[in-house]
């Protein structure tokens, strides 16, 4: 963009030395350096803003694609809200229906208070 050859740079320095003078040249160089630094900072900030906007646009595009694919999958495989029931386990040979009822009653979490054991305060024996 700004292609400056070494001979051109030397010519600019000589002209600046003649026009500004050797006494004020360091002040002028500091002034120019500050402005170049500010310009670089502004360019870096502008570039970061553009990069952020590009990333956000790409994310929006990816989100649109994801929604379209998700809708296609949901149309192909509709959601079933009901939970599937587990298959029945056959009883072993020799057990009767009364044994199954007794086992189910013993396994049920609801117990009346007469059969509940009181909590222990001390260590186990």
Wavefront OBJ file of the C-alpha trace (Angstrom):
o trace
v 0.000 0.000 0.000
v 2.620 2.522 1.096
v 5.681 1.211 -0.654
v 8.559 3.459 0.343
v 11.998 2.631 -0.975
v 15.051 3.330 1.223
v 16.224 6.120 -1.095
v 12.840 7.853 -0.857
v 12.926 7.581 2.938
v 16.418 9.106 2.993
v 15.187 11.983 0.810
v 12.247 12.651 3.185
v 14.625 12.689 6.185
v 16.981 15.159 4.482
v 14.081 17.470 3.532
v 12.684 17.264 7.086
v 16.119 18.063 8.517
v 16.440 21.117 6.265
v 12.854 22.378 6.708
v 12.329 21.646 10.432
v 15.921 21.977 11.559
v 18.030 19.696 13.727
v 16.817 21.377 16.937
v 13.085 20.665 16.463
v 13.406 17.389 14.560
v 13.148 15.116 17.670
v 9.949 16.895 18.763
v 8.476 16.533 15.280
v 9.390 12.842 15.152
v 7.687 12.243 18.551
v 4.592 14.084 17.312
v 4.496 12.007 14.126
v 5.125 8.822 16.140
v 2.174 9.528 18.454
v -0.148 10.117 15.508
v 1.048 6.965 13.737
v 0.440 4.985 16.951
v -3.070 6.423 17.291
v -3.809 5.634 13.638
v -2.606 2.045 14.104
v -4.727 1.665 17.247
v -7.812 2.952 15.460
v -7.149 0.617 12.518
v -6.717 -2.322 14.922
v -9.986 -1.419 16.698
v -11.803 -1.100 13.367
v -10.426 -4.448 12.201
v -11.499 -6.139 15.455
v -15.019 -4.731 15.013
v -15.198 -6.050 11.462
v -13.949 -9.474 12.576
v -16.585 -9.592 15.327
v -19.351 -8.663 12.897
v -18.185 -11.354 10.458
v -18.134 -14.005 13.203
v -21.646 -13.028 14.336
v -22.926 -13.223 10.753
v -21.332 -16.660 10.324
v -22.882 -17.842 13.597
v -26.312 -16.618 12.499
v -25.925 -18.475 9.199
v -24.849 -21.663 10.988
v -27.791 -21.325 13.378
v -30.205 -21.015 10.421
v -28.713 -24.136 8.837
v -28.938 -25.993 12.161
v -32.620 -25.019 12.582
v -33.427 -26.174 9.037
v -31.696 -29.520 9.580
v -33.323 -29.929 12.988
v -36.783 -29.268 11.525
v -36.153 -31.802 8.752
v -35.082 -34.425 11.289
v -38.074 -33.689 13.535
v -40.445 -34.047 10.559
v -38.850 -37.353 9.610
v -38.773 -38.710 13.162
v -41.636 -37.156 15.173
v -41.223 -36.993 18.927
v -43.213 -39.397 21.053
v -44.153 -37.866 24.411
v -45.259 -41.091 26.096
v -42.557 -43.134 27.812
v -42.274 -46.681 26.508
v -43.475 -49.377 28.898
v -40.891 -51.972 29.836
v -41.591 -55.492 28.616
v -43.169 -57.867 31.144
v -40.755 -60.295 32.767
v -42.155 -63.819 32.835
v -42.387 -65.463 36.255
v -40.110 -68.416 36.902
v -41.770 -71.799 36.798
v -43.366 -72.858 40.078
v -44.392 -69.393 41.332
v -48.055 -68.562 41.681
v -49.931 -65.290 41.383
v -50.135 -65.065 45.186
v -46.342 -65.192 45.425
v -46.101 -62.398 42.850
v -48.607 -60.253 44.793
v -46.680 -60.785 48.028
v -43.380 -59.927 46.347
v -44.900 -56.775 44.812
v -46.325 -55.713 48.181
v -42.958 -56.265 49.869
v -41.158 -54.270 47.166
v -43.590 -51.338 47.233
v -42.158 -48.172 48.759
v -45.368 -47.446 50.665
v -45.188 -49.086 54.086
v -47.493 -48.435 56.941
v -45.971 -47.077 60.134
v -46.485 -50.263 62.143
v -43.826 -52.078 60.134
v -41.388 -49.175 59.935
v -38.284 -49.482 62.096
v -37.321 -46.589 64.347
v -34.035 -44.810 63.528
v -30.977 -45.853 65.505
v -29.034 -43.326 67.497
v -25.943 -45.340 68.215
v -23.494 -47.432 66.203
v -24.565 -50.648 64.555
v -23.932 -53.826 66.637
l 1 2 3 4 5 6 7 8 9 10 11 12 13 14 15 16 17 18 19 20 21 22 23 24 25 26 27 28 29 30 31 32 33 34 35 36 37 38 39 40 41 42 43 44 45 46 47 48 49 50 51 52 53 54 55 56 57 58 59 60 61 62 63 64 65 66 67 68 69 70 71 72 73 74 75 76 77 78 79 80 81 82 83 84 85 86 87 88 89 90 91 92 93 94 95 96 97 98 99 100 101 102 103 104 105 106 107 108 109 110 111 112 113 114 115 116 117 118 119 120 121 122 123 124 125
